[in-house]
Amino acid sequence: MKKFLAILLAAGLVASLSGFTTKDDPAEVYEQAMAKSLEAGSQQMDCDMTMTLRYGAQTLEIGMDFDAQVVRDGEGYQMAMTGSLDLLGQQLPMELYYLDNWCYMDVLGQKVKTRMPLDQMLALTGAQASTLSPVPYMEKLTLEPQGEQAQLTYRIPQAAMIRYFEDVLAATGPALTAEEQAQMELVKLGSMDGTLVVDGEYNTLSEDARMNLFLYVGEDVIPCTLRMAVDYSPLAAGTQLQFPADLASYPTEEQLAAQVAAQQAAAQPAA
């Protein structure tokens, strides 16, 4: 995908020294912060994510905690992410790595790799997105000065969220495949609201967001709420990411599927 916002000018010296005031334009601060995040080189992200699904009187909560380190140097991009998935009280460890146009995943010891061009990975992680600004789609965008920092609060209603997503897809292309389109029809977007804390140089320090979704499973519609809290911090210059020594041995998706099929065939009783 293309960039989510055009790269804007860096924050001025006066703004970085004097902090924010109520006269600052929330839309300008938001876009400056988003542009600055796209320019960021190496950074650490600590994320806490919770998905709550409601089916009748039952509620299922899925949690995910992960720490990710990203190093961007020119056209190069590397990522190392470790965390866990909390499902029904069980902690399921997971790891995700990106190196040399390959994405590697290890979930509960099940390892797999898939070839992924850099632009696809950047789109997946949000490091690269459409030039289409979300600001015109926001129902509310306010700024609360906090000395050298500012907290931005925003809300995008459901209709605007759907329209924004459709406009992003149309602007970024290519068109979805039939399979991707079928998968998209199983999910309907709801409203989204959140807060963003930035410093006087427009660096994003933390982000809290909540999105409502509706999942279509057969004839049923399952309401879902996704909550995410992220803290951002820069990595020291020259930081070298650590990767497992056995990445080369990870099977591809095709190889893994063949292994599973062979195991299932071997488990079948003899005729």
Long-range contacts (C-beta under 8 A, 24 or more apart in sequence): 1-119, 1-122, 1-123, 1-128, 1-129, 1-130, 1-168, 1-172, 2-128, 2-129, 2-130, 2-131, 2-171, 2-172, 3-38, 3-128, 3-129, 3-130, 3-131, 4-34, 4-38, 4-126, 4-128, 4-129, 4-130, 4-131, 4-132, 4-133, 5-31, 5-34, 5-35, 5-38, 5-131, 5-133, 6-35, 6-131, 7-35, 7-38, 7-39, 8-32, 8-35, 10-36, 10-201, 10-202, 11-36, 11-200, 11-201, 11-202, 15-200, 15-201, 16-200, 16-201, 17-200, 18-200, 19-145, 19-147, 19-148, 19-149, 19-150, 19-200, 20-143, 20-145, 20-146, 20-147, 20-148, 20-149, 20-150, 20-200, 21-145, 22-143, 22-145, 24-143, 24-145, 24-150, 25-143, 26-141, 26-142, 26-143, 26-152, 27-135, 27-141, 29-143, 29-150, 29-152, 29-198, 29-202, 30-135, 30-141, 30-152, 30-154, 30-196, 31-133, 31-135, 32-202, 33-152, 33-196, 33-198, 33-202, 33-203, 33-204, 35-202, 36-201, 36-202, 36-203, 36-204, 37-203, 37-204, 37-232, 38-127, 38-128, 40-72, 40-203, 40-234, 41-71, 41-72, 41-73, 42-69, 42-70, 42-71, 42-72, 42-73, 42-234, 42-235, 42-237, 42-239, 43-69, 43-70, 43-232, 43-233, 43-234, 43-235, 44-68, 44-69, 44-232, 44-233, 44-234, 44-235, 45-69, 45-70, 45-230, 45-231, 45-232, 46-230, 46-231, 46-233, 47-83, 47-228, 47-229, 47-230, 47-231, 48-228, 48-229, 48-230, 49-226, 49-227, 49-228, 49-229, 50-226, 50-227, 50-228, 51-224, 51-225, 51-226, 51-227, 52-224, 52-225, 52-227, 53-215, 53-222, 53-223, 53-224, 54-222, 54-223, 54-224, 55-220, 55-222, 60-88, 62-86, 62-87, 63-87, 66-94, 69-235, 69-239, 69-241, 70-125, 70-127, 71-235, 71-239, 71-241, 72-127, 75-118, 77-118, 77-121, 77-122, 77-127, 78-241, 79-121, 79-125, 79-241, 80-241, 80-242, 80-243, 95-244, 97-243, 97-244, 97-247, 99-243, 99-247, 102-247, 104-244, 104-247, 104-250, 106-244, 106-250, 110-256, 111-249, 111-250, 111-251, 112-250, 112-251, 112-252, 112-253, 112-256, 113-247, 113-250, 113-251, 113-252, 113-253, 114-252, 114-253, 115-252, 123-172, 129-168, 129-172, 130-168, 130-171, 130-172, 131-171, 132-164, 132-167, 132-168, 132-171, 134-164, 137-161, 137-163, 137-164, 146-197, 148-199, 148-200, 149-197, 149-198, 149-199, 149-200, 149-205, 150-197, 150-198, 151-195, 151-196, 151-197, 152-195, 152-196, 152-197, 152-198, 153-193, 153-194, 153-195, 154-193, 154-194, 154-195, 154-196, 155-191, 155-192, 155-193, 156-191, 156-192, 156-193, 157-191, 158-189, 158-190, 158-191, 158-212, 161-189, 161-190, 161-191, 161-192, 161-211, 162-188, 162-189, 165-189, 185-216, 186-215, 186-216, 186-217, 187-213, 187-214, 187-215, 187-216, 188-213, 188-214, 188-216, 189-213, 189-214, 190-214, 203-232, 204-232, 205-231, 205-232, 206-230, 206-231, 206-232, 207-232
